[in-house]
Amino acid sequence: MPSIRDVAAAAGVSYQTVSRVLNDSPKVRAETRAAVLAAIDRLGFRPSRAARALSLGRARAITVVTSNTVLYGYAATLQGIEEAARAAGLAVGIRVVESAEPAEVKQTVDDVSDASAGGVVVIAFDPSGVAVLEALPRHVPAVAAAEPAAPDRGRVSIALDERRAAADATRHLLALGHRTVHHVAIPSEGGAGGRLAGWRDALGESGAPIPAVLDCGWDIASAYAAGRRLAADPDVTAILCGNDDIAQGVRRALYDAGKAVPGDVSIVGFDDIPGSAYWTPALTTVRMDFAGLGRACFHAAVAELTGQEQPEPALVAPSLVVRESTGSPRGF
């Protein structure tokens, strides 16, 4: 079936203008309205009932695609989306994409491409989310919540500047006197993740050695294994962890190896999960406004669906929270 963008192309206008015509906006010139209505008639276009209802404030029409609903970054982003939707009188649907396998991605895309799904927010923090975002048809009004760089397909993409935050965290450790900083990476970082890139930026600009990255899974057990490897190396004095759960596993491995934190090894986490301030020692970490990211994505998805101007995202920039897990190396 023809989409709103097909009508826009046929009439030589933006899809936002088509939406304004459908919603009887007085801001459309008569000749433009006539051209749009003619294109609608010619193409046999039928507007999405979900989009129409949402424009009138009566729909439950935002679907979130995510590969995880438990990990902190995903869950806090979902929380922000739900809070914004509730404040707007809307409900939110969730479609979990279980893998980046083509069949699973296709089924997910088919499910959320139906008109009843309304606007779509894809949490593109990992390969599964990115694969769905890339496969979505152009007529589906979608927005990406992006942690790594999202594919550029003309989609609205909103991200937190974790590259700068990771660089700041690495500079903090270098300023304390550490010769270099090791990095235990989470799966979503890949080759172009912001956390990985920021870590490399800071080491490169200071002329510090750039150690090999230790990759681990989302589970704390794999972080513990990475921590055991680092604990066995006497040259390791500072570690930037891909998130706070990873920092927890690394911290335990150092403890079991008889390494003091921060006396022997300093640790910085990422995300500032609830409770990280109450660890022993309290974790130095990067605070990420995931809930704000979710709220911004919700408002952007509504704008996409209704043809309104995109709002300026209201995001709190990531910031380093210095606590007790970092200090100068022994003898510095």
C-alpha positions in Angstrom: 0.0 0.0 0.0 1.2 3.5 -0.7 2.7 5.3 2.3 2.5 9.0 3.4 6.0 9.4 1.9 4.8 8.1 -1.4 2.1 10.7 -1.4 4.6 13.4 -0.4 6.9 12.4 -3.3 3.9 12.4 -5.8 2.8 15.9 -4.6 6.3 17.3 -4.4 6.0 18.2 -0.7 7.4 16.9 2.6 5.6 14.1 4.4 5.0 16.6 7.3 2.9 18.7 4.9 0.9 15.6 3.9 0.2 15.0 7.6 -0.9 18.6 8.0 -3.4 18.1 5.2 -4.7 14.9 6.7 -5.2 16.7 10.0 -6.9 19.7 8.4 -4.2 22.1 9.5 -4.9 25.7 8.5 -1.2 26.2 7.9 -1.3 24.7 4.4 -1.8 26.8 1.3 -4.9 26.0 -0.8 -2.9 25.0 -3.9 -0.6 22.8 -1.8 -3.6 21.1 -0.2 -5.2 20.5 -3.6 -2.0 18.9 -4.9 -1.8 16.6 -1.8 -5.4 15.6 -2.1 -5.0 14.9 -5.8 -2.0 12.6 -5.0 -3.9 10.9 -2.3 -6.8 10.2 -4.7 -4.5 9.1 -7.5 -2.5 6.7 -5.3 -5.4 5.4 -3.4 -3.7 6.3 -0.1 -5.4 5.4 3.2 -3.9 7.1 6.3 -2.9 4.9 9.2 -5.6 4.9 11.8 -3.0 4.8 14.5 -1.3 7.9 13.2 -4.6 9.7 12.8 -5.7 8.8 16.4 -2.3 9.8 17.8 -2.5 13.2 16.2 -5.7 13.7 18.1 -4.3 12.3 21.3 -6.3 9.1 21.5 -4.0 6.4 20.4 -1.7 3.9 22.1 0.7 4.0 19.2 4.4 3.7 20.2 6.2 0.4 19.9 9.7 -0.1 21.3 12.1 -2.7 19.7 14.8 -3.8 22.0 16.9 -6.9 22.5 16.9 -6.6 26.3 14.6 -5.3 29.0 16.8 -6.1 32.0 20.2 -4.6 31.6 20.4 -1.1 33.1 20.9 1.0 30.0 18.0 -0.7 28.1 15.7 -0.7 31.1 16.3 2.9 32.0 15.7 4.0 28.4 12.5 2.0 28.4 11.6 3.7 31.7 12.0 7.1 30.1 9.9 6.2 27.1 7.1 4.9 29.3 7.2 7.9 31.6 6.9 10.3 28.6 4.1 8.2 27.1 2.1 8.0 30.3 2.4 11.8 30.7 1.0 12.1 27.1 -1.9 9.7 27.9 -0.4 7.0 25.6 0.6 3.4 26.2 3.7 1.7 24.9 4.2 -1.7 23.3 7.4 -3.7 23.4 8.8 -6.1 20.8 11.9 -8.0 21.9 14.2 -9.0 19.0 16.0 -12.1 20.3 19.0 -12.0 17.9 20.4 -10.5 14.7 19.6 -13.6 12.7 17.9 -12.6 9.4 14.7 -14.6 10.2 14.3 -13.0 13.6 15.0 -9.5 12.2 12.5 -10.0 9.4 9.8 -11.2 11.8 10.4 -8.3 14.1 10.3 -5.8 11.2 7.0 -7.4 9.9 5.4 -7.1 13.3 6.2 -3.4 13.8 5.6 -2.4 10.2 1.9 -2.9 10.5 0.0 0.3 10.8 -1.3 -0.6 14.2 2.2 -0.4 15.6 2.2 3.3 15.1 5.6 5.0 15.7 8.6 2.9 16.5 11.5 3.5 18.8 14.4 1.1 18.1 16.9 0.8 21.0 19.9 0.3 18.7 22.5 -0.4 21.4 23.6 -3.7 19.8 23.7 -5.6 16.5 20.2 -6.9 16.9 18.7 -3.4 17.2 20.9 -2.0 14.5 19.8 -4.8 12.1 16.1 -4.0 12.7 16.7 -0.3 12.2 18.4 -1.0 8.9 15.7 -3.3 7.7 12.7 -1.2 8.5 10.8 0.1 5.4 11.0 3.8 4.8 7.3 4.3 5.4 7.6 3.2 9.0 8.0 6.3 11.2 11.0 5.2 13.4 13.5 6.8 15.7 16.7 5.2 17.0 18.0 5.4 20.5 21.7 5.0 19.7 24.6 4.1 21.9 27.0 3.0 19.2 26.8 4.9 15.9 23.5 4.1 14.3 23.3 3.5 10.5 22.6 6.7 8.6 19.4 6.0 6.7 17.8 9.3 7.0 16.3 8.3 10.4 16.2 10.5 13.5 18.9 9.1 15.8 19.4 10.3 19.3 22.5 9.4 21.3 24.4 10.3 24.5 27.9 11.5 23.9 29.6 8.5 25.5 32.8 9.0 23.4 33.6 12.2 25.2 32.6 10.7 28.6 34.9 7.7 28.1 37.8 10.1 27.1 37.2 12.1 30.3 37.2 8.9 32.4 40.5 7.8 30.8 42.0 11.3 31.3 41.0 11.2 35.0 43.0 8.0 35.4 46.0 9.3 33.5 46.0 12.5 35.5 46.3 10.4 38.7 49.6 9.2 37.4 48.8 5.8 35.8 51.0 5.0 32.8 48.1 3.6 30.8 44.5 2.4 31.2 43.2 -1.0 30.3 39.7 -1.5 28.9 37.2 -4.3 29.4 34.6 -3.8 26.7 30.9 -4.7 26.7 29.5 -6.5 23.6 27.7 -3.4 22.2 31.0 -1.5 21.7 32.1 -3.3 18.6 34.7 -1.6 16.5 33.2 1.8 16.5 31.5 2.1 19.9 31.8 5.5 21.6 33.3 4.1 24.9 36.0 2.3 23.0 36.7 5.3 20.8 36.8 7.7 23.7 39.3 5.5 25.6 41.5 5.3 22.5 41.2 9.1 22.0 42.5 9.9 25.4 45.4 7.4 25.4 46.4 8.6 21.9 46.4 12.3 22.7 48.6 11.7 25.8 51.0 9.3 24.1 50.2 6.5 26.5 50.4 2.9 25.4 47.2 1.5 24.0 46.7 -2.0 25.5 44.7 -4.8 23.8 41.0 -4.6 24.6 39.5 -7.4 26.7 36.1 -8.3 25.4 33.5 -9.9 27.6 29.8 -10.7 27.5 27.0 -9.0 29.4 27.3 -11.4 32.3 29.3 -10.7 35.3 31.0 -14.1 35.2 32.8 -13.2 31.9 33.8 -9.9 33.5 35.3 -11.8 36.4 37.3 -13.9 34.0 38.7 -10.8 32.3 39.5 -9.3 35.7 41.5 -12.5 36.6 43.6 -12.0 33.5 44.2 -8.4 34.4 45.0 -9.2 38.0 47.7 -11.5 36.9 49.6 -8.7 35.1 51.6 -6.6 37.5 51.7 -3.7 35.0 47.9 -3.2 35.2 47.1 -0.3 37.5 44.0 1.3 36.0 41.0 -0.2 34.3 38.0 1.4 32.4 35.1 -1.0 32.4 32.4 -1.0 29.8 29.6 -0.7 32.4 29.1 -0.9 36.1 28.2 -4.6 36.1 31.5 -5.4 34.4 33.2 -3.3 37.0 31.6 -5.4 39.7 33.0 -8.6 38.2 36.5 -7.1 37.7 36.4 -5.7 41.2 35.7 -9.2 42.6 38.5 -10.8 40.5 41.0 -8.2 41.9 39.8 -8.9 45.4 40.2 -12.6 45.0 43.7 -12.1 43.6 44.7 -10.0 46.7 44.7 -6.7 44.8 43.5 -3.6 46.6 41.2 -1.1 45.0 42.3 1.7 44.5 45.7 0.9 46.2 46.9 -1.5 43.6 44.4 -1.0 40.8 42.0 1.8 40.1 38.6 1.1 38.5 36.1 3.3 36.6 32.7 2.0 35.6 30.1 3.3 33.2 26.4 4.1 33.6 26.2 4.9 37.3 23.7 2.1 38.1 21.7 2.5 41.3 23.8 1.3 44.2 27.2 2.0 42.7 27.7 4.8 45.2 27.4 2.2 48.0 29.9 -0.4 47.0 33.1 -0.9 49.0 34.9 1.1 47.7 32.2 3.4 46.1 32.6 3.2 42.4 33.9 6.0 40.2 31.8 5.9 37.1 30.2 7.8 34.2 26.6 8.9 34.8 24.4 8.4 31.8 21.0 9.9 31.3 19.3 6.9 29.8 15.8 7.9 31.0 16.3 11.3 29.4 17.3 9.5 26.2 14.1 7.5 26.3 11.9 10.6 26.8 13.6 12.3 23.9 13.1 9.3 21.7 9.4 9.2 22.6 8.8 12.8 21.7 10.8 12.4 18.4 8.7 9.3 17.5 5.5 11.2 18.1 6.8 14.0 15.8 7.7 11.5 13.1 4.3 9.9 13.3 2.3 13.1 13.2 4.4 15.1 10.8 5.3 17.7 13.4 8.7 19.5 13.6 11.3 17.5 15.4 11.8 18.8 19.0 15.3 19.6 20.3 16.4 16.6 22.5 16.6 17.6 26.1 19.5 15.5 27.3 21.8 15.7 30.3 25.4 15.2 29.1 27.2 12.2 30.5 29.5 13.1 33.4 32.2 11.5 35.4 31.3 10.9 39.0 34.5 10.5 41.1 34.2 8.3 44.1 36.6 6.0 46.0 37.6 3.4 43.4 40.3 5.5 41.8 43.5 6.9 43.1 47.2 7.4 42.3 49.3 4.3 41.7 51.7 3.1 44.4 54.9 5.1 44.5 53.5 8.0 42.5 
